[in-house]
Amino acid sequence: MESLLLFLLVGACIWMMLRMHKGHAEGTGHMLAPGVDPVCGMQVEADQGYAHCHQGRLYRFCSRRCLERFDTEPDRYAQATTDMADAPPGGSS
Ligand SMILES: [Zn+2]
């Protein structure tokens, strides 16, 4: 009887941890935070600027000019954002 109770408690703990871990992973994310202009690096609010979808990812732009620049060389800017996301912020180089 005690072992069943312990099993339920452990199960509940694991369930909670999985839930929390999932929520945490979604919160930080591996993608660049939505709302950063990949061309000029400016922060763009969700209800401002321009949005453009490229290879299944949504990019936001502060102005039409930045959107057009991205459209000219999408791979260059898409690559740049990937590098930025992978590198730790505030690098000295
Ligand atoms: Zn911009």
PDB file of the backbone (N, CA, C, O) and the ligand in Angstrom, with CONECT records:
HET     ZN  A 101       1
ATOM      1  N   MET A   1       0.841  -1.215   0.000  1.00  0.00           N
ATOM      2  CA  MET A   1       0.000   0.000   0.000  1.00  0.00           C
ATOM      3  C   MET A   1       0.869   1.255   0.000  1.00  0.00           C
ATOM      4  O   MET A   1       0.593   2.209  -0.728  1.00  0.00           O
ATOM      5  N   GLU A   2       1.910   1.248   0.814  1.00  0.00           N
ATOM      6  CA  GLU A   2       2.806   2.412   0.885  1.00  0.00           C
ATOM      7  C   GLU A   2       3.571   2.600  -0.418  1.00  0.00           C
ATOM      8  O   GLU A   2       3.799   3.717  -0.883  1.00  0.00           O
ATOM      9  N   SER A   3       3.960   1.457  -0.990  1.00  0.00           N
ATOM     10  CA  SER A   3       4.741   1.543  -2.232  1.00  0.00           C
ATOM     11  C   SER A   3       3.896   2.121  -3.363  1.00  0.00           C
ATOM     12  O   SER A   3       4.419   2.813  -4.237  1.00  0.00           O
ATOM     13  N   LEU A   4       2.604   1.844  -3.352  1.00  0.00           N
ATOM     14  CA  LEU A   4       1.720   2.390  -4.380  1.00  0.00           C
ATOM     15  C   LEU A   4       1.624   3.907  -4.243  1.00  0.00           C
ATOM     16  O   LEU A   4       1.651   4.640  -5.232  1.00  0.00           O
ATOM     17  N   LEU A   5       1.511   4.363  -2.981  1.00  0.00           N
ATOM     18  CA  LEU A   5       1.441   5.799  -2.711  1.00  0.00           C
ATOM     19  C   LEU A   5       2.734   6.480  -3.164  1.00  0.00           C
ATOM     20  O   LEU A   5       2.711   7.554  -3.765  1.00  0.00           O
ATOM     21  N   LEU A   6       3.873   5.822  -2.857  1.00  0.00           N
ATOM     22  CA  LEU A   6       5.175   6.366  -3.244  1.00  0.00           C
ATOM     23  C   LEU A   6       5.275   6.449  -4.764  1.00  0.00           C
ATOM     24  O   LEU A   6       5.765   7.431  -5.321  1.00  0.00           O
ATOM     25  N   PHE A   7       4.797   5.392  -5.417  1.00  0.00           N
ATOM     26  CA  PHE A   7       4.817   5.353  -6.884  1.00  0.00           C
ATOM     27  C   PHE A   7       4.016   6.512  -7.465  1.00  0.00           C
ATOM     28  O   PHE A   7       4.436   7.151  -8.430  1.00  0.00           O
ATOM     29  N   LEU A   8       2.856   6.772  -6.864  1.00  0.00           N
ATOM     30  CA  LEU A   8       2.008   7.869  -7.350  1.00  0.00           C
ATOM     31  C   LEU A   8       2.694   9.208  -7.132  1.00  0.00           C
ATOM     32  O   LEU A   8       2.632  10.090  -7.989  1.00  0.00           O
ATOM     33  N   LEU A   9       3.358   9.364  -5.970  1.00  0.00           N
ATOM     34  CA  LEU A   9       4.046  10.614  -5.665  1.00  0.00           C
ATOM     35  C   LEU A   9       5.185  10.855  -6.647  1.00  0.00           C
ATOM     36  O   LEU A   9       5.341  11.952  -7.184  1.00  0.00           O
ATOM     37  N   VAL A  10       5.982   9.803  -6.872  1.00  0.00           N
ATOM     38  CA  VAL A  10       7.109   9.927  -7.805  1.00  0.00           C
ATOM     39  C   VAL A  10       6.589  10.247  -9.200  1.00  0.00           C
ATOM     40  O   VAL A  10       7.134  11.096  -9.905  1.00  0.00           O
ATOM     41  N   GLY A  11       5.523   9.548  -9.582  1.00  0.00           N
ATOM     42  CA  GLY A  11       4.931   9.789 -10.899  1.00  0.00           C
ATOM     43  C   GLY A  11       4.465  11.229 -11.034  1.00  0.00           C
ATOM     44  O   GLY A  11       4.672  11.858 -12.072  1.00  0.00           O
ATOM     45  N   ALA A  12       3.834  11.752  -9.985  1.00  0.00           N
ATOM     46  CA  ALA A  12       3.357  13.135 -10.019  1.00  0.00           C
ATOM     47  C   ALA A  12       4.528  14.101 -10.129  1.00  0.00           C
ATOM     48  O   ALA A  12       4.451  15.099 -10.845  1.00  0.00           O
ATOM     49  N   CYS A  13       5.623  13.799  -9.412  1.00  0.00           N
ATOM     50  CA  CYS A  13       6.813  14.652  -9.450  1.00  0.00           C
ATOM     51  C   CYS A  13       7.398  14.690 -10.857  1.00  0.00           C
ATOM     52  O   CYS A  13       7.731  15.758 -11.371  1.00  0.00           O
ATOM     53  N   ILE A  14       7.521  13.522 -11.474  1.00  0.00           N
ATOM     54  CA  ILE A  14       8.078  13.445 -12.828  1.00  0.00           C
ATOM     55  C   ILE A  14       7.181  14.209 -13.801  1.00  0.00           C
ATOM     56  O   ILE A  14       7.662  14.932 -14.673  1.00  0.00           O
ATOM     57  N   TRP A  15       5.892  14.038 -13.636  1.00  0.00           N
ATOM     58  CA  TRP A  15       4.930  14.723 -14.510  1.00  0.00           C
ATOM     59  C   TRP A  15       5.089  16.240 -14.376  1.00  0.00           C
ATOM     60  O   TRP A  15       5.080  16.970 -15.367  1.00  0.00           O
ATOM     61  N   MET A  16       5.236  16.695 -13.122  1.00  0.00           N
ATOM     62  CA  MET A  16       5.407  18.128 -12.868  1.00  0.00           C
ATOM     63  C   MET A  16       6.697  18.635 -13.489  1.00  0.00           C
ATOM     64  O   MET A  16       6.732  19.694 -14.116  1.00  0.00           O
ATOM     65  N   MET A  17       7.774  17.845 -13.296  1.00  0.00           N
ATOM     66  CA  MET A  17       9.073  18.253 -13.831  1.00  0.00           C
ATOM     67  C   MET A  17       9.029  18.354 -15.350  1.00  0.00           C
ATOM     68  O   MET A  17       9.563  19.295 -15.936  1.00  0.00           O
ATOM     69  N   LEU A  18       8.386  17.375 -15.979  1.00  0.00           N
ATOM     70  CA  LEU A  18       8.270  17.384 -17.436  1.00  0.00           C
ATOM     71  C   LEU A  18       7.495  18.601 -17.901  1.00  0.00           C
ATOM     72  O   LEU A  18       7.868  19.264 -18.869  1.00  0.00           O
ATOM     73  N   ARG A  19       6.423  18.879 -17.204  1.00  0.00           N
ATOM     74  CA  ARG A  19       5.601  20.049 -17.543  1.00  0.00           C
ATOM     75  C   ARG A  19       6.414  21.323 -17.400  1.00  0.00           C
ATOM     76  O   ARG A  19       6.411  22.170 -18.294  1.00  0.00           O
ATOM     77  N   MET A  20       7.116  21.463 -16.271  1.00  0.00           N
ATOM     78  CA  MET A  20       7.895  22.674 -16.014  1.00  0.00           C
ATOM     79  C   MET A  20       9.026  22.804 -17.021  1.00  0.00           C
ATOM     80  O   MET A  20       9.302  23.888 -17.536  1.00  0.00           O
ATOM     81  N   HIS A  21       9.675  21.676 -17.291  1.00  0.00           N
ATOM     82  CA  HIS A  21      10.797  21.699 -18.233  1.00  0.00           C
ATOM     83  C   HIS A  21      10.325  22.132 -19.612  1.00  0.00           C
ATOM     84  O   HIS A  21      10.982  22.917 -20.296  1.00  0.00           O
ATOM     85  N   LYS A  22       9.162  21.599 -20.008  1.00  0.00           N
ATOM     86  CA  LYS A  22       8.609  21.935 -21.312  1.00  0.00           C
ATOM     87  C   LYS A  22       8.311  23.428 -21.372  1.00  0.00           C
ATOM     88  O   LYS A  22       8.654  24.105 -22.341  1.00  0.00           O
ATOM     89  N   GLY A  23       7.664  23.928 -20.320  1.00  0.00           N
ATOM     90  CA  GLY A  23       7.331  25.340 -20.284  1.00  0.00           C
ATOM     91  C   GLY A  23       8.580  26.203 -20.339  1.00  0.00           C
ATOM     92  O   GLY A  23       8.611  27.231 -21.015  1.00  0.00           O
ATOM     93  N   HIS A  24       9.619  25.768 -19.613  1.00  0.00           N
ATOM     94  CA  HIS A  24      10.871  26.529 -19.591  1.00  0.00           C
ATOM     95  C   HIS A  24      11.502  26.556 -20.977  1.00  0.00           C
ATOM     96  O   HIS A  24      11.970  27.597 -21.437  1.00  0.00           O
ATOM     97  N   ALA A  25      11.510  25.398 -21.636  1.00  0.00           N
ATOM     98  CA  ALA A  25      12.106  25.307 -22.966  1.00  0.00           C
ATOM     99  C   ALA A  25      11.364  26.204 -23.949  1.00  0.00           C
ATOM    100  O   ALA A  25      11.973  26.833 -24.815  1.00  0.00           O
ATOM    101  N   GLU A  26      10.053  26.255 -23.807  1.00  0.00           N
ATOM    102  CA  GLU A  26       9.268  27.101 -24.701  1.00  0.00           C
ATOM    103  C   GLU A  26       9.531  28.572 -24.415  1.00  0.00           C
ATOM    104  O   GLU A  26       9.523  29.410 -25.318  1.00  0.00           O
ATOM    105  N   GLY A  27       9.765  28.870 -23.135  1.00  0.00           N
ATOM    106  CA  GLY A  27       9.981  30.260 -22.743  1.00  0.00           C
ATOM    107  C   GLY A  27      11.272  30.807 -23.317  1.00  0.00           C
ATOM    108  O   GLY A  27      11.279  31.884 -23.913  1.00  0.00           O
ATOM    109  N   THR A  28      12.384  30.066 -23.142  1.00  0.00           N
ATOM    110  CA  THR A  28      13.666  30.560 -23.638  1.00  0.00           C
ATOM    111  C   THR A  28      13.768  30.345 -25.140  1.00  0.00           C
ATOM    112  O   THR A  28      14.137  31.262 -25.874  1.00  0.00           O
ATOM    113  N   GLY A  29      13.447  29.156 -25.598  1.00  0.00           N
ATOM    114  CA  GLY A  29      13.444  28.877 -27.025  1.00  0.00           C
ATOM    115  C   GLY A  29      14.830  28.879 -27.613  1.00  0.00           C
ATOM    116  O   GLY A  29      15.748  29.490 -27.065  1.00  0.00           O
ATOM    117  N   HIS A  30      14.983  28.193 -28.732  1.00  0.00           N
ATOM    118  CA  HIS A  30      16.273  28.203 -29.411  1.00  0.00           C
ATOM    119  C   HIS A  30      16.259  29.181 -30.572  1.00  0.00           C
ATOM    120  O   HIS A  30      17.296  29.466 -31.171  1.00  0.00           O
ATOM    121  N   MET A  31      15.081  29.690 -30.885  1.00  0.00           N
ATOM    122  CA  MET A  31      14.979  30.660 -31.971  1.00  0.00           C
ATOM    123  C   MET A  31      15.257  32.057 -31.446  1.00  0.00           C
ATOM    124  O   MET A  31      15.142  32.337 -30.252  1.00  0.00           O
ATOM    125  N   LEU A  32      15.624  32.918 -32.372  1.00  0.00           N
ATOM    126  CA  LEU A  32      15.784  34.319 -32.021  1.00  0.00           C
ATOM    127  C   LEU A  32      14.415  34.847 -31.603  1.00  0.00           C
ATOM    128  O   LEU A  32      13.400  34.522 -32.219  1.00  0.00           O
ATOM    129  N   ALA A  33      14.396  35.656 -30.561  1.00  0.00           N
ATOM    130  CA  ALA A  33      13.130  36.170 -30.080  1.00  0.00           C
ATOM    131  C   ALA A  33      12.394  36.873 -31.205  1.00  0.00           C
ATOM    132  O   ALA A  33      12.972  37.707 -31.901  1.00  0.00           O
ATOM    133  N   PRO A  34      11.118  36.540 -31.390  1.00  0.00           N
ATOM    134  CA  PRO A  34      10.383  37.199 -32.459  1.00  0.00           C
ATOM    135  C   PRO A  34      10.297  38.687 -32.169  1.00  0.00           C
ATOM    136  O   PRO A  34      10.011  39.089 -31.041  1.00  0.00           O
ATOM    137  N   GLY A  35      10.540  39.498 -33.176  1.00  0.00           N
ATOM    138  CA  GLY A  35      10.484  40.930 -32.970  1.00  0.00           C
ATOM    139  C   GLY A  35      11.839  41.587 -33.122  1.00  0.00           C
ATOM    140  O   GLY A  35      11.964  42.791 -32.897  1.00  0.00           O
ATOM    141  N   VAL A  36      12.875  40.818 -33.504  1.00  0.00           N
ATOM    142  CA  VAL A  36      14.166  41.424 -33.773  1.00  0.00           C
ATOM    143  C   VAL A  36      14.401  41.461 -35.280  1.00  0.00           C
ATOM    144  O   VAL A  36      14.409  40.433 -35.957  1.00  0.00           O
ATOM    145  N   ASP A  37      14.589  42.656 -35.770  1.00  0.00           N
ATOM    146  CA  ASP A  37      14.852  42.866 -37.189  1.00  0.00           C
ATOM    147  C   ASP A  37      16.207  42.257 -37.548  1.00  0.00           C
ATOM    148  O   ASP A  37      17.229  42.706 -37.029  1.00  0.00           O
ATOM    149  N   PRO A  38      16.245  41.238 -38.427  1.00  0.00           N
ATOM    150  CA  PRO A  38      17.516  40.569 -38.748  1.00  0.00           C
ATOM    151  C   PRO A  38      18.440  41.456 -39.573  1.00  0.00           C
ATOM    152  O   PRO A  38      19.639  41.190 -39.654  1.00  0.00           O
ATOM    153  N   VAL A  39      17.903  42.500 -40.179  1.00  0.00           N
ATOM    154  CA  VAL A  39      18.714  43.367 -41.034  1.00  0.00           C
ATOM    155  C   VAL A  39      19.469  44.389 -40.192  1.00  0.00           C
ATOM    156  O   VAL A  39      20.689  44.507 -40.312  1.00  0.00           O
ATOM    157  N   CYS A  40      18.770  45.117 -39.353  1.00  0.00           N
ATOM    158  CA  CYS A  40      19.420  46.168 -38.575  1.00  0.00           C
ATOM    159  C   CYS A  40      19.524  45.808 -37.095  1.00  0.00           C
ATOM    160  O   CYS A  40      20.181  46.520 -36.335  1.00  0.00           O
ATOM    161  N   GLY A  41      18.877  44.698 -36.667  1.00  0.00           N
ATOM    162  CA  GLY A  41      18.981  44.252 -35.279  1.00  0.00           C
ATOM    163  C   GLY A  41      18.077  45.013 -34.327  1.00  0.00           C
ATOM    164  O   GLY A  41      18.158  44.845 -33.110  1.00  0.00           O
ATOM    165  N   MET A  42      17.231  45.836 -34.877  1.00  0.00           N
ATOM    166  CA  MET A  42      16.322  46.626 -34.048  1.00  0.00           C
ATOM    167  C   MET A  42      15.202  45.765 -33.492  1.00  0.00           C
ATOM    168  O   MET A  42      14.777  44.797 -34.123  1.00  0.00           O
ATOM    169  N   GLN A  43      14.724  46.126 -32.294  1.00  0.00           N
ATOM    170  CA  GLN A  43      13.586  45.419 -31.700  1.00  0.00           C
ATOM    171  C   GLN A  43      12.297  45.946 -32.330  1.00  0.00           C
ATOM    172  O   GLN A  43      12.059  47.152 -32.381  1.00  0.00           O
ATOM    173  N   VAL A  44      11.470  45.008 -32.809  1.00  0.00           N
ATOM    174  CA  VAL A  44      10.210  45.399 -33.439  1.00  0.00           C
ATOM    175  C   VAL A  44       9.056  44.787 -32.654  1.00  0.00           C
ATOM    176  O   VAL A  44       9.000  43.574 -32.454  1.00  0.00           O
ATOM    177  N   GLU A  45       8.147  45.632 -32.218  1.00  0.00           N
ATOM    178  CA  GLU A  45       6.983  45.130 -31.489  1.00  0.00           C
ATOM    179  C   GLU A  45       6.115  44.272 -32.406  1.00  0.00           C
ATOM    180  O   GLU A  45       6.119  44.438 -33.626  1.00  0.00           O
ATOM    181  N   ALA A  46       5.368  43.346 -31.788  1.00  0.00           N
ATOM    182  CA  ALA A  46       4.583  42.377 -32.567  1.00  0.00           C
ATOM    183  C   ALA A  46       3.546  43.067 -33.442  1.00  0.00           C
ATOM    184  O   ALA A  46       3.189  42.563 -34.507  1.00  0.00           O
ATOM    185  N   ASP A  47       3.065  44.218 -32.992  1.00  0.00           N
ATOM    186  CA  ASP A  47       2.012  44.889 -33.764  1.00  0.00           C
ATOM    187  C   ASP A  47       2.573  46.046 -34.599  1.00  0.00           C
ATOM    188  O   ASP A  47       1.825  46.889 -35.095  1.00  0.00           O
ATOM    189  N   GLN A  48       3.905  46.070 -34.744  1.00  0.00           N
ATOM    190  CA  GLN A  48       4.505  47.143 -35.534  1.00  0.00           C
ATOM    191  C   GLN A  48       5.377  46.564 -36.635  1.00  0.00           C
ATOM    192  O   GLN A  48       5.694  45.375 -36.638  1.00  0.00           O
ATOM    193  N   GLY A  49       5.753  47.411 -37.555  1.00  0.00           N
ATOM    194  CA  GLY A  49       6.690  47.015 -38.596  1.00  0.00           C
ATOM    195  C   GLY A  49       6.092  46.051 -39.595  1.00  0.00           C
ATOM    196  O   GLY A  49       4.881  46.009 -39.808  1.00  0.00           O
ATOM    197  N   TYR A  50       6.988  45.267 -40.210  1.00  0.00           N
ATOM    198  CA  TYR A  50       6.591  44.366 -41.276  1.00  0.00           C
ATOM    199  C   TYR A  50       7.006  42.940 -40.914  1.00  0.00           C
ATOM    200  O   TYR A  50       8.040  42.709 -40.287  1.00  0.00           O
ATOM    201  N   ALA A  51       6.163  41.993 -41.330  1.00  0.00           N
ATOM    202  CA  ALA A  51       6.483  40.591 -41.095  1.00  0.00           C
ATOM    203  C   ALA A  51       6.713  39.904 -42.428  1.00  0.00           C
ATOM    204  O   ALA A  51       6.058  40.210 -43.424  1.00  0.00           O
ATOM    205  N   HIS A  52       7.653  38.973 -42.429  1.00  0.00           N
ATOM    206  CA  HIS A  52       7.950  38.243 -43.661  1.00  0.00           C
ATOM    207  C   HIS A  52       8.325  36.811 -43.295  1.00  0.00           C
ATOM    208  O   HIS A  52       9.124  36.574 -42.389  1.00  0.00           O
ATOM    209  N   CYS A  53       7.734  35.866 -44.013  1.00  0.00           N
ATOM    210  CA  CYS A  53       8.006  34.462 -43.727  1.00  0.00           C
ATOM    211  C   CYS A  53       9.042  33.944 -44.720  1.00  0.00           C
ATOM    212  O   CYS A  53       8.885  34.078 -45.934  1.00  0.00           O
ATOM    213  N   HIS A  54      10.111  33.346 -44.172  1.00  0.00           N
ATOM    214  CA  HIS A  54      11.164  32.800 -45.035  1.00  0.00           C
ATOM    215  C   HIS A  54      11.567  31.434 -44.508  1.00  0.00           C
ATOM    216  O   HIS A  54      11.993  31.306 -43.361  1.00  0.00           O
ATOM    217  N   GLN A  55      11.431  30.415 -45.345  1.00  0.00           N
ATOM    218  CA  GLN A  55      11.779  29.033 -44.995  1.00  0.00           C
ATOM    219  C   GLN A  55      11.148  28.600 -43.678  1.00  0.00           C
ATOM    220  O   GLN A  55      11.798  27.998 -42.823  1.00  0.00           O
ATOM    221  N   GLY A  56       9.875  28.919 -43.537  1.00  0.00           N
ATOM    222  CA  GLY A  56       9.120  28.469 -42.379  1.00  0.00           C
ATOM    223  C   GLY A  56       9.356  29.275 -41.122  1.00  0.00           C
ATOM    224  O   GLY A  56       8.807  28.957 -40.067  1.00  0.00           O
ATOM    225  N   ARG A  57      10.165  30.315 -41.222  1.00  0.00           N
ATOM    226  CA  ARG A  57      10.412  31.163 -40.058  1.00  0.00           C
ATOM    227  C   ARG A  57       9.868  32.556 -40.314  1.00  0.00           C
ATOM    228  O   ARG A  57       9.917  33.075 -41.430  1.00  0.00           O
ATOM    229  N   LEU A  58       9.351  33.141 -39.250  1.00  0.00           N
ATOM    230  CA  LEU A  58       8.782  34.474 -39.381  1.00  0.00           C
ATOM    231  C   LEU A  58       9.820  35.501 -38.935  1.00  0.00           C
ATOM    232  O   LEU A  58      10.395  35.398 -37.852  1.00  0.00           O
ATOM    233  N   TYR A  59      10.040  36.473 -39.779  1.00  0.00           N
ATOM    234  CA  TYR A  59      10.966  37.558 -39.465  1.00  0.00           C
ATOM    235  C   TYR A  59      10.187  38.853 -39.390  1.00  0.00           C
ATOM    236  O   TYR A  59       9.186  39.038 -40.083  1.00  0.00           O
ATOM    237  N   ARG A  60      10.656  39.737 -38.547  1.00  0.00           N
ATOM    238  CA  ARG A  60       9.987  41.034 -38.422  1.00  0.00           C
ATOM    239  C   ARG A  60      10.975  42.131 -38.791  1.00  0.00           C
ATOM    240  O   ARG A  60      12.175  42.029 -38.536  1.00  0.00           O
ATOM    241  N   PHE A  61      10.443  43.167 -39.389  1.00  0.00           N
ATOM    242  CA  PHE A  61      11.283  44.269 -39.854  1.00  0.00           C
ATOM    243  C   PHE A  61      10.718  45.594 -39.390  1.00  0.00           C
ATOM    244  O   PHE A  61       9.504  45.796 -39.360  1.00  0.00           O
ATOM    245  N   CYS A  62      11.625  46.498 -39.026  1.00  0.00           N
ATOM    246  CA  CYS A  62      11.199  47.792 -38.497  1.00  0.00           C
ATOM    247  C   CYS A  62      10.611  48.656 -39.599  1.00  0.00           C
ATOM    248  O   CYS A  62       9.754  49.502 -39.345  1.00  0.00           O
ATOM    249  N   SER A  63      11.077  48.440 -40.827  1.00  0.00           N
ATOM    250  CA  SER A  63      10.609  49.287 -41.915  1.00  0.00           C
ATOM    251  C   SER A  63      10.571  48.488 -43.211  1.00  0.00           C
ATOM    252  O   SER A  63      11.123  47.391 -43.299  1.00  0.00           O
ATOM    253  N   ARG A  64       9.921  49.050 -44.197  1.00  0.00           N
ATOM    254  CA  ARG A  64       9.816  48.398 -45.486  1.00  0.00           C
ATOM    255  C   ARG A  64      11.202  48.284 -46.132  1.00  0.00           C
ATOM    256  O   ARG A  64      11.478  47.347 -46.882  1.00  0.00           O
ATOM    257  N   ARG A  65      12.056  49.246 -45.828  1.00  0.00           N
ATOM    258  CA  ARG A  65      13.399  49.246 -46.390  1.00  0.00           C
ATOM    259  C   ARG A  65      14.174  48.003 -45.928  1.00  0.00           C
ATOM    260  O   ARG A  65      14.856  47.357 -46.723  1.00  0.00           O
ATOM    261  N   CYS A  66      14.059  47.684 -44.648  1.00  0.00           N
ATOM    262  CA  CYS A  66      14.733  46.505 -44.108  1.00  0.00           C
ATOM    263  C   CYS A  66      14.151  45.236 -44.722  1.00  0.00           C
ATOM    264  O   CYS A  66      14.881  44.292 -45.024  1.00  0.00           O
ATOM    265  N   LEU A  67      12.836  45.221 -44.904  1.00  0.00           N
ATOM    266  CA  LEU A  67      12.179  44.058 -45.506  1.00  0.00           C
ATOM    267  C   LEU A  67      12.689  43.846 -46.922  1.00  0.00           C
ATOM    268  O   LEU A  67      12.944  42.716 -47.336  1.00  0.00           O
ATOM    269  N   GLU A  68      12.835  44.935 -47.660  1.00  0.00           N
ATOM    270  CA  GLU A  68      13.316  44.827 -49.038  1.00  0.00           C
ATOM    271  C   GLU A  68      14.774  44.367 -49.070  1.00  0.00           C
ATOM    272  O   GLU A  68      15.171  43.606 -49.952  1.00  0.00           O
ATOM    273  N   ARG A  69      15.564  44.832 -48.105  1.00  0.00           N
ATOM    274  CA  ARG A  69      16.959  44.400 -48.038  1.00  0.00           C
ATOM    275  C   ARG A  69      17.037  42.904 -47.754  1.00  0.00           C
ATOM    276  O   ARG A  69      17.849  42.186 -48.337  1.00  0.00           O
ATOM    277  N   PHE A  70      16.173  42.448 -46.842  1.00  0.00           N
ATOM    278  CA  PHE A  70      16.129  41.021 -46.528  1.00  0.00           C
ATOM    279  C   PHE A  70      15.695  40.230 -47.758  1.00  0.00           C
ATOM    280  O   PHE A  70      16.234  39.163 -48.054  1.00  0.00           O
ATOM    281  N   ASP A  71      14.711  40.776 -48.464  1.00  0.00           N
ATOM    282  CA  ASP A  71      14.170  40.097 -49.646  1.00  0.00           C
ATOM    283  C   ASP A  71      15.231  39.969 -50.738  1.00  0.00           C
ATOM    284  O   ASP A  71      15.205  39.019 -51.520  1.00  0.00           O
ATOM    285  N   THR A  72      16.157  40.917 -50.793  1.00  0.00           N
ATOM    286  CA  THR A  72      17.212  40.865 -51.804  1.00  0.00           C
ATOM    287  C   THR A  72      18.191  39.737 -51.515  1.00  0.00           C
ATOM    288  O   THR A  72      18.598  39.009 -52.420  1.00  0.00           O
ATOM    289  N   GLU A  73      18.572  39.594 -50.221  1.00  0.00           N
ATOM    290  CA  GLU A  73      19.524  38.544 -49.829  1.00  0.00           C
ATOM    291  C   GLU A  73      19.000  37.819 -48.589  1.00  0.00           C
ATOM    292  O   GLU A  73      19.570  37.947 -47.506  1.00  0.00           O
ATOM    293  N   PRO A  74      17.913  37.059 -48.750  1.00  0.00           N
ATOM    294  CA  PRO A  74      17.300  36.421 -47.573  1.00  0.00           C
ATOM    295  C   PRO A  74      18.238  35.458 -46.862  1.00  0.00           C
ATOM    296  O   PRO A  74      18.253  35.389 -45.633  1.00  0.00           O
ATOM    297  N   ASP A  75      19.017  34.717 -47.636  1.00  0.00           N
ATOM    298  CA  ASP A  75      19.887  33.703 -47.031  1.00  0.00           C
ATOM    299  C   ASP A  75      20.980  34.351 -46.184  1.00  0.00           C
ATOM    300  O   ASP A  75      21.370  33.815 -45.146  1.00  0.00           O
ATOM    301  N   ARG A  76      21.464  35.488 -46.625  1.00  0.00           N
ATOM    302  CA  ARG A  76      22.510  36.182 -45.879  1.00  0.00           C
ATOM    303  C   ARG A  76      22.007  36.602 -44.488  1.00  0.00           C
ATOM    304  O   ARG A  76      22.674  36.382 -43.477  1.00  0.00           O
ATOM    305  N   TYR A  77      20.817  37.209 -44.465  1.00  0.00           N
ATOM    306  CA  TYR A  77      20.297  37.697 -43.189  1.00  0.00           C
ATOM    307  C   TYR A  77      19.752  36.555 -42.339  1.00  0.00           C
ATOM    308  O   TYR A  77      19.868  36.574 -41.114  1.00  0.00           O
ATOM    309  N   ALA A  78      19.155  35.559 -42.997  1.00  0.00           N
ATOM    310  CA  ALA A  78      18.652  34.401 -42.256  1.00  0.00           C
ATOM    311  C   ALA A  78      19.814  33.678 -41.589  1.00  0.00           C
ATOM    312  O   ALA A  78      19.698  33.221 -40.452  1.00  0.00           O
ATOM    313  N   GLN A  79      20.937  33.577 -42.302  1.00  0.00           N
ATOM    314  CA  GLN A  79      22.138  32.938 -41.759  1.00  0.00           C
ATOM    315  C   GLN A  79      22.683  33.748 -40.595  1.00  0.00           C
ATOM    316  O   GLN A  79      23.095  33.198 -39.574  1.00  0.00           O
ATOM    317  N   ALA A  80      22.680  35.063 -40.766  1.00  0.00           N
ATOM    318  CA  ALA A  80      23.216  35.952 -39.732  1.00  0.00           C
ATOM    319  C   ALA A  80      22.443  35.787 -38.430  1.00  0.00           C
ATOM    320  O   ALA A  80      23.041  35.769 -37.354  1.00  0.00           O
ATOM    321  N   THR A  81      21.130  35.666 -38.516  1.00  0.00           N
ATOM    322  CA  THR A  81      20.330  35.531 -37.303  1.00  0.00           C
ATOM    323  C   THR A  81      20.585  34.182 -36.646  1.00  0.00           C
ATOM    324  O   THR A  81      20.565  34.072 -35.420  1.00  0.00           O
ATOM    325  N   THR A  82      20.826  33.150 -37.462  1.00  0.00           N
ATOM    326  CA  THR A  82      21.106  31.828 -36.909  1.00  0.00           C
ATOM    327  C   THR A  82      22.416  31.870 -36.112  1.00  0.00           C
ATOM    328  O   THR A  82      22.514  31.311 -35.020  1.00  0.00           O
ATOM    329  N   ASP A  83      23.413  32.543 -36.685  1.00  0.00           N
ATOM    330  CA  ASP A  83      24.690  32.665 -35.999  1.00  0.00           C
ATOM    331  C   ASP A  83      24.535  33.439 -34.688  1.00  0.00           C
ATOM    332  O   ASP A  83      25.115  33.080 -33.663  1.00  0.00           O
ATOM    333  N   MET A  84      23.746  34.497 -34.746  1.00  0.00           N
ATOM    334  CA  MET A  84      23.545  35.313 -33.562  1.00  0.00           C
ATOM    335  C   MET A  84      22.865  34.513 -32.464  1.00  0.00           C
ATOM    336  O   MET A  84      23.195  34.644 -31.285  1.00  0.00           O
ATOM    337  N   ALA A  85      21.902  33.674 -32.872  1.00  0.00           N
ATOM    338  CA  ALA A  85      21.159  32.897 -31.886  1.00  0.00           C
ATOM    339  C   ALA A  85      22.057  31.851 -31.224  1.00  0.00           C
ATOM    340  O   ALA A  85      21.905  31.540 -30.042  1.00  0.00           O
ATOM    341  N   ASP A  86      22.992  31.316 -32.006  1.00  0.00           N
ATOM    342  CA  ASP A  86      23.867  30.269 -31.472  1.00  0.00           C
ATOM    343  C   ASP A  86      24.955  30.852 -30.581  1.00  0.00           C
ATOM    344  O   ASP A  86      25.313  30.248 -29.570  1.00  0.00           O
ATOM    345  N   ALA A  87      25.483  32.013 -30.939  1.00  0.00           N
ATOM    346  CA  ALA A  87      26.576  32.606 -30.173  1.00  0.00           C
ATOM    347  C   ALA A  87      26.036  33.240 -28.883  1.00  0.00           C
ATOM    348  O   ALA A  87      24.935  33.791 -28.867  1.00  0.00           O
ATOM    349  N   PRO A  88      26.813  33.155 -27.820  1.00  0.00           N
ATOM    350  CA  PRO A  88      26.393  33.809 -26.585  1.00  0.00           C
ATOM    351  C   PRO A  88      26.392  35.330 -26.762  1.00  0.00           C
ATOM    352  O   PRO A  88      27.277  35.873 -27.423  1.00  0.00           O
ATOM    353  N   PRO A  89      25.415  36.017 -26.183  1.00  0.00           N
ATOM    354  CA  PRO A  89      25.335  37.470 -26.385  1.00  0.00           C
ATOM    355  C   PRO A  89      26.490  38.202 -25.700  1.00  0.00           C
ATOM    356  O   PRO A  89      26.993  37.758 -24.667  1.00  0.00           O
ATOM    357  N   GLY A  90      26.891  39.295 -26.269  1.00  0.00           N
ATOM    358  CA  GLY A  90      27.933  40.124 -25.661  1.00  0.00           C
ATOM    359  C   GLY A  90      29.327  39.606 -25.900  1.00  0.00           C
ATOM    360  O   GLY A  90      30.191  39.765 -25.038  1.00  0.00           O
ATOM    361  N   GLY A  91      29.584  38.980 -27.061  1.00  0.00           N
ATOM    362  CA  GLY A  91      30.919  38.498 -27.374  1.00  0.00           C
ATOM    363  C   GLY A  91      31.887  39.664 -27.590  1.00  0.00           C
ATOM    364  O   GLY A  91      31.492  40.721 -28.083  1.00  0.00           O
ATOM    365  N   SER A  92      33.138  39.470 -27.223  1.00  0.00           N
ATOM    366  CA  SER A  92      34.105  40.549 -27.304  1.00  0.00           C
ATOM    367  C   SER A  92      34.639  40.731 -28.726  1.00  0.00           C
ATOM    368  O   SER A  92      35.064  41.830 -29.084  1.00  0.00           O
ATOM    369  N   SER A  93      34.622  39.686 -29.532  1.00  0.00           N
ATOM    370  CA  SER A  93      35.197  39.780 -30.869  1.00  0.00           C
ATOM    371  C   SER A  93      34.269  40.558 -31.803  1.00  0.00           C
ATOM    372  O   SER A  93      34.588  40.741 -32.978  1.00  0.00           O
TER     373      SER A  93
HETATM  374 ZN    ZN A 101      15.347  47.524 -39.565  1.00  0.00          ZN2+
END
